[in-house]
Structures are given as structure tokens and as C-alpha cells.
Amino acid sequence: MAANGLTERNDEKKVQTLEETRSNEKYVKPAVNIVETEEGLTLTADIPGASKDALDINVDKGILTISTQVTRSMPGNPCYTEFELSSYYRQFSIPEILDHSKAIAQLSNGILTLRVPKAEVAKPRKIEIKAA
């Protein structure tokens, strides 16, 4: 398939990032898979510890931003941990052929699934040939 804007490097699309030098908070770039079909794009992101209420997903000027604050919600004091919970932040350039108003997001067991359908004008269609 042709390049859809998601595979281009962020610096080529001038995606704004958080200013690491001015923030005391640490952000993690979640692991993301993006799959394109004829219907649209499906993005899955690994964001363990995130809650539905704290999750922020928005599109502004062709930039999809996913961010969330994460807090430990398990009772008790951790005695051994191999990873620390941090806030998540990730941005992507997304093509204009997607219908952002019909996007659907689901969060289940730390996995975010975001489905963004293509606009009707961008979907492939067959043109009927009429006899003259």
C-alpha cells in the first residue's frame, strides 16, 4: 500500500513532543502496532496501569496524541518490581483520509485498541459500466 503518513518519521512531519528539559515527570513511549485495512486503521498500544478515566486521545491538525497519567492502584507495599509505572505519551501523524469523528477506542487489561475508519470518499469502490 502507499505510504499513509503513519510510517513517516515524526521529525519529517513536525510532530510536537513533550519538552523533556522542562518537565520533572518521566514519560514512556508505549509499544504500538498499527494495521491498515480497506476499512481503516487499527492501533493497539500497550499501556499497563492506565485507567479509562485518565486516558486522553485526541486529534489536532493531523496529529494523533495518546497520553495518560498512571498511578499504582494495587493495595499494599510493593516488595519486588521489575518495571515502574510511568505516564505514557505518544504522537503520530495521521492521514486526512481517515474519519476521526467515527473513531472508537477501547481499553481492556492495559491494551488500548483504537479503530479509525477511512472516510467514504477514500474507500476503494468499483465503478459500474453501463451499456450505451
N, C-alpha and C positions, 0 to 999 in steps of 0.2 A: 504494500500500500504506500501511497505517497506520504511524505512527512506531514504530520498533523500538528506540529508545534510542541507536542509534549516531549519529543525526543531531542529537541534543540537544547543546547546548554543555556542555563539561566543567565549567564553574563551576556549572551548574544541577544536575549530578549529583554534585558534590563530589568530583571526581577529584583524588587527591593528585598533586602534581607534585614534581619534584626541587627542593630548595632551592638556587636559583642563588647566593644570597649566601654560602652556607657551603661550596660546592664550588669547588675550583680547576679542575676538569675541565669542559670545554665539551661540551655535548650538542647533537645535531642532531635535529630532528623529521623523520623520513623522510617522503617523499611516499607517500601511501596511497590506494588505490582500494578501495572496499567495494561488492560487488554482492550483492543479495539475490535468491534464487530460492525456489521452493517447497521445495527440499531443505534450504536453509540459507543461510549467508553465506560468501562468498569474499573474503578480504582479500589484497591484494597490496601489498607495501611495497618501496620502492627503498632498499636498504641496501648500496651498493657497499663492498667491502673487508671485509665481515663474514664470519666463519667459522662453520661449523655448531657447532663446539665452544664458541665464546664466546657464541652466541645464547641468550637466555633469554626464553621465552614462558610466561606463567602467568596464571591467572585466580584472583582472590581477591575475594570479596564483590561479584561482579558487575563487576569492573574487569579488563579485559584489559590486560596490560602486556607490551610488547615492548622489550627492551633488549639491547645488545651493546657490547662494547669492540672497537675496531678498531685494528689495527696494520698498518703498511706491511710487506708481505711481498715486495716486488719487490727483486731484488738491485741493487746499485749506488746511486749518489747521484742523487737527482732534480735535473735541471738546469732544468726548467721545469714548473710545475704550475699549473693553474687552479682547482683545488679542493683543500682539505685534508681528510684523513681525520679524522673525529672519532667519538666514541662516539654511538650512537643510543639514543633513549629516546622512547617514545610510549605513551599510555594511552587507552583507550576504555571507555565504559560499554557493557556488552552485555546484551541482554535475557535473562530467565530461560528463555525458550522454547528456547534453544539447549542442545544436549547437549555440554558441554565435554569430557566423558570420551572422546568419539569424534572429537575434533578431530585433523586431520592437517596437519602443517607440512612444507614442502619449501623448500630453499634452493638456487637454481641461478643462477650468474652474477650474484650480487648482488641477485637478486629473491627475496623471501620470499613464498610463497603459503601462506596459512592457510585451510583449509576447516573450518568448524564447522557440522555438520548440526543441523537442528531436532530437538527431541525428538519422538517418535512422537505424543504427545498434541497437539502444536502443528501437525502437518501436516494440511492440508485432506483431508477424506475424504467420500465420498458415502455417504449413508445409504440402505440398501435399503428399499423399501416392499413389505410383504408383504400379500397379499390376505387378507381376513378370512373 
